[in-house]
Every structure is written in C-alpha cells, then in structure tokens.
Amino acid sequence: MDLSWEHLAGVLVAAAATVVLCLAARSRPGRWTTFAATGLGILLVISEAAWISWLVAHRGWSADVGLPLQLCDAATLLAAAALWTRRRAVVELTYCWACAGTVQAMITPDVPERFPSFVYFHYYAAHGGVVAAALLLVIGLRIAPGTGAVVRAVLATATYTAAVGLVDVVTGGNYMFLRERPPTPSLLDVMGPWPWYLATATVLGVVLFVVLDLPFWLSRKPAVVQTGASQPASRADIRTS
C-alpha cells in the first residue's frame, strides 16, 4: 500500500468532498441536487475523454491499453449514466462497482506519474468522482438498492467480464487484469497465481456485494409488531422501511 503524502492527500480530499456532498444532499435536499448530479456526471465523462486524449497526445494509445474497459473506466461512464437517469438498476451496479472495486483502486493506486502531473490529478479525481457519485445516489439521494440487487450486480459483472475477456483475446490486452496481475501492488497479489486469483477475486467480489447490500436488506425486511401474545400481526401492523 502506498502511504506517501501524495496518496494520502488524494484519498483524503476525495473522501472529504464525498462526505460533504452526501451530508448536504441529505440535510438540504432540493433542486440543487439535480444540478450537482448532472454536473458531476459531465465531469466524469470529461475525465474519461481527457484520459484517452492524453494517451493519444503522448502516443500511448493502442487497442490493447487505451479502450475504456478497465472496471474503473467502465464505472466512470456507468456512474455518469446513474447520475443522469437515476434508474435503480444502474445505481445499484454503480454502487457495487464503486465500493467494491474503485475504493480498492484508491487504496492501492496505480499512478505512474507523481504530483502535480495530469495523470496524478486525473487518477484521484476520476476514481474519487466515481465513489462520490455512488454514495451521493445511495446515501445522499436515498436511492437504495432494491430486492435482488446482488443477483443483478453479479450477473451484470459476469457478463461484462466475459465480454472484456473476449476483447483481451482479440487485442492482446490485459483489461480487468484477466491475463495477469497488475505490475503495482494490489489485493490480487495475495490471491495466488493466474488463473487462481480470478476465482478468488470472483468469490471476494460476490461477498463484497452481499456486504454492501446487507444494510439495505435489513431495512427491507418487514418489521412485525405483535398485537397480542399469540396473535399474528394484521396487514396494518406490518411496516416496510
């Protein structure tokens, strides 16, 4: 794990901005949240376009490295769509990918250039923006995952991974690190060699999705109020949060 001041500063600034945004949305809801969500979505798309433009300008773009197929790249575009549409299924997947994947990328960053380079600012702004978007939608705007969210997220992630795997075969790339682990330290380093780390990561991903959904699953359970020692509650006595 990188414990340099540059890394800690990037994480702390992103975390602080996320907390302020979520607290403001919960305590003072209003039309401003629509403008904030729209603006954040635009910034996320611009950040992804800026990254691709930077690769092209520095002659670093090629089909095996420059397509927006890494999970965090896809999460960036997905988060923008969630902010703009607020469709529950899109919000659920954004929440799962951001909190299970992008947060890990913030903790173990792969930043080839140091502060104050464009790459440094882009990395923390884009990754931090994805997490901020997910938590703004789920916590700030109270768009909680619905029943079956984990199943939907797992199926969507598996489908996306399979598609990316085909692209890796065609381009010779290593998108989503399906062919080998990243060169920088990451959680994959403790999951064994290829291909075993893929199975371990899959299991861990499902577990994280379940954990992320657990608070909402508990709130979705009907609270039964006993009206008597041995009498079942009536329909009016059952409240769903």
C-alpha positions as MATLAB code, in Angstrom:
seq = 'MDLSWEHLAGVLVAAAATVVLCLAARSRPGRWTTFAATGLGILLVISEAAWISWLVAHRGWSADVGLPLQLCDAATLLAAAALWTRRRAVVELTYCWACAGTVQAMITPDVPERFPSFVYFHYYAAHGGVVAAALLLVIGLRIAPGTGAVVRAVLATATYTAAVGLVDVVTGGNYMFLRERPPTPSLLDVMGPWPWYLATATVLGVVLFVVLDLPFWLSRKPAVVQTGASQPASRADIRTS';
ca = [
       0.000    0.000    0.000;
       1.277    3.466   -0.904;
       1.457    5.609    2.248;
       3.115    8.635    0.634;
       1.724   12.076    1.354;
       0.604   12.299   -2.288;
      -1.532    9.194   -1.949;
      -2.974   10.176    1.423;
      -3.758   13.677    0.178;
      -5.595   12.359   -2.863;
      -7.658    9.931   -0.787;
      -8.459   12.448    1.961;
      -9.552   15.174   -0.454;
     -11.801   12.745   -2.327;
     -13.242   11.393    0.940;
     -13.891   14.861    2.338;
     -15.643   16.014   -0.833;
     -17.804   12.866   -0.820;
     -18.827   13.317    2.837;
     -19.725   16.986    2.336;
     -21.751   16.214   -0.779;
     -23.691   13.366    0.850;
     -24.393   15.285    4.069;
     -25.566   18.320    2.122;
     -27.889   16.219   -0.047;
     -29.464   14.555    2.988;
     -29.804   17.653    5.144;
     -30.782   20.139    2.449;
     -32.485   18.271   -0.430;
     -33.705   20.350   -3.320;
     -33.268   21.210   -6.973;
     -29.598   21.886   -6.426;
     -29.004   18.138   -6.123;
     -30.177   17.676   -9.714;
     -27.680   20.257  -10.946;
     -24.948   18.762   -8.781;
     -25.622   15.231  -10.051;
     -25.747   16.408  -13.666;
     -22.544   18.385  -13.271;
     -20.708   15.510  -11.606;
     -21.788   13.201  -14.418;
     -20.458   15.635  -17.006;
     -17.155   15.902  -15.156;
     -16.818   12.116  -15.076;
     -17.338   11.817  -18.829;
     -14.909   14.681  -19.445;
     -12.327   12.973  -17.231;
     -12.555    9.774  -19.268;
     -12.322   11.685  -22.547;
      -9.363   13.671  -21.195;
      -7.535   10.464  -20.282;
      -7.969    8.987  -23.749;
      -6.921   12.316  -25.311;
      -3.828   12.364  -23.115;
      -2.880    8.867  -24.254;
      -3.328    9.850  -27.901;
      -1.340   13.058  -27.467;
       1.533   11.163  -25.843;
       1.378    8.362  -28.423;
       0.418    5.898  -25.724;
      -2.947    4.857  -27.094;
      -3.422    1.452  -28.641;
      -6.266   -1.029  -28.712;
      -4.655   -3.187  -26.044;
      -4.374   -0.407  -23.439;
      -6.455    2.591  -24.489;
     -10.027    1.333  -24.577;
     -12.200    2.357  -21.582;
     -12.692   -1.254  -20.480;
     -10.957   -1.448  -17.138;
     -13.592   -1.786  -14.433;
     -12.885    1.703  -13.101;
     -13.182    3.174  -16.615;
     -16.496    1.424  -17.121;
     -17.598    2.510  -13.637;
     -16.836    6.120  -14.572;
     -19.237    6.026  -17.525;
     -21.739    3.941  -15.581;
     -21.708    6.449  -12.708;
     -22.420    9.279  -15.148;
     -25.396    7.351  -16.527;
     -26.638    6.674  -12.994;
     -26.376   10.347  -12.066;
     -28.294   11.403  -15.152;
     -31.007    8.763  -15.196;
     -31.224    7.675  -11.541;
     -32.504    4.307  -12.715;
     -32.338    1.961   -9.749;
     -30.643   -0.896  -11.625;
     -27.899    1.448  -12.876;
     -27.477    2.983   -9.421;
     -27.185   -0.478   -7.837;
     -24.425   -1.570  -10.188;
     -22.592    1.735   -9.795;
     -22.751    1.363   -6.030;
     -21.363   -2.183   -6.148;
     -18.585   -1.425   -8.629;
     -17.568    1.803   -6.897;
     -17.487    0.488   -3.332;
     -16.120   -2.987   -4.107;
     -13.717   -2.046   -6.907;
     -12.942    1.653   -7.203;
     -12.358    2.069   -3.474;
      -9.733   -0.679   -3.671;
      -8.091    1.179   -6.567;
      -7.943    4.275   -4.354;
      -6.302    2.300   -1.549;
      -3.716    0.647   -3.830;
      -3.296    3.214   -6.619;
      -1.578    2.599   -9.942;
      -0.342    6.127  -10.678;
       2.727    6.138  -12.961;
       3.381    9.878  -12.533;
       3.664   11.839   -9.310;
       2.104   15.094   -8.116;
       1.461   17.564   -9.729;
       1.143   15.761  -13.061;
      -2.036   15.432  -15.105;
      -2.020   11.672  -14.518;
      -1.980   12.174  -10.742;
      -4.887   14.619  -10.686;
      -6.878   12.604  -13.198;
      -6.481    9.363  -11.250;
      -7.757   10.690   -7.951;
     -10.399   12.936   -9.476;
     -11.852   10.180  -11.663;
     -11.749    7.430   -9.056;
     -12.872    9.736   -6.284;
     -15.653   11.030   -8.523;
     -16.996    7.514   -9.094;
     -17.148    6.813   -5.355;
     -18.696   10.230   -4.705;
     -21.341    9.593   -7.366;
     -22.251    6.187   -5.957;
     -22.578    7.401   -2.370;
     -24.399   10.582   -3.388;
     -27.023    8.491   -5.151;
     -27.407    5.810   -2.499;
     -26.839    7.772    0.703;
     -27.386   11.400   -0.245;
     -30.372   10.922   -2.548;
     -31.602    7.747   -0.801;
     -31.850    5.581   -3.936;
     -31.355    2.337   -2.049;
     -30.649   -0.955   -3.837;
     -33.803   -2.964   -4.319;
     -34.644   -6.604   -3.733;
     -32.381   -8.834   -5.841;
     -29.713   -6.144   -6.233;
     -26.858   -8.549   -5.502;
     -28.036  -11.075   -8.087;
     -28.417   -8.378  -10.714;
     -24.996   -6.925   -9.932;
     -23.301  -10.333  -10.052;
     -24.916  -11.249  -13.391;
     -24.090   -7.844  -14.911;
     -20.484   -8.054  -13.700;
     -20.071  -11.613  -15.012;
     -21.476  -10.625  -18.395;
     -19.211   -7.584  -18.613;
     -16.174   -9.615  -17.568;
     -16.867  -12.224  -20.254;
     -17.138   -9.502  -22.891;
     -13.887   -7.903  -21.743;
     -12.219  -11.310  -21.794;
     -13.063  -11.616  -25.498;
     -11.586   -8.166  -26.133;
      -8.415   -9.218  -24.323;
      -8.108  -12.232  -26.621;
      -8.619  -10.138  -29.741;
      -6.383   -7.188  -28.784;
      -3.805   -8.973  -26.645;
      -4.642   -6.564  -23.826;
      -4.980   -7.133  -20.121;
      -8.177   -5.311  -19.364;
      -9.564   -6.056  -15.890;
      -6.260   -7.901  -15.316;
      -7.776  -11.099  -16.649;
      -4.496  -12.291  -18.206;
      -2.044  -11.254  -15.490;
      -1.902   -9.244  -12.294;
      -1.085   -5.507  -12.397;
       2.599   -4.543  -12.041;
       1.900   -2.409   -8.975;
       0.982   -3.889   -5.551;
      -2.689   -4.753   -5.253;
      -5.071   -7.075   -3.462;
      -4.631   -9.586   -6.293;
      -1.090  -10.250   -5.093;
      -2.400  -12.285   -2.153;
      -4.905  -14.272   -4.222;
      -2.467  -16.678   -5.826;
      -1.096  -17.014   -9.368;
      -3.083  -16.904  -12.594;
      -5.731  -18.235  -13.070;
      -6.483  -18.911   -9.405;
      -6.614  -15.251   -8.464;
      -9.518  -14.857  -10.889;
     -11.581  -17.400   -8.954;
     -10.593  -15.870   -5.616;
     -11.449  -12.371   -6.844;
     -14.822  -13.612   -8.077;
     -15.711  -15.078   -4.694;
     -14.481  -11.963   -2.904;
     -16.498   -9.766   -5.259;
     -19.704  -11.648   -4.518;
     -19.020  -11.437   -0.776;
     -18.412   -7.687   -1.008;
     -21.629   -7.203   -2.989;
     -23.536   -9.054   -0.273;
     -21.905   -6.983    2.480;
     -22.669   -3.749    0.645;
     -26.308   -4.752    0.273;
     -26.689   -6.033    3.833;
     -27.777   -2.726    5.460;
     -30.476   -2.277    2.827;
     -31.547   -5.922    3.017;
     -32.088   -5.492    6.746;
     -34.153   -2.351    6.170;
     -36.235   -4.136    3.529;
     -37.276   -6.875    5.964;
     -40.820   -6.223    7.228;
     -40.984   -5.274   10.883;
     -43.726   -7.307   12.561;
     -45.424   -5.719   15.541;
     -47.075   -8.183   17.906;
     -50.645   -7.185   18.844;
     -51.004   -9.994   21.335;
     -49.077  -12.773   22.978;
     -50.061  -15.352   20.378;
     -51.892  -13.318   17.728;
     -50.343  -12.621   14.300;
     -49.966   -9.019   13.253;
     -52.504   -7.605   10.845;
     -51.593   -6.058    7.493;
     -51.767   -2.605    9.061;
     -49.192   -3.657   11.653;
     -46.539   -4.568    9.065;
     -44.311   -1.700    8.042;
     -41.629   -1.796    5.392;
     -38.863    0.756    5.738;
];
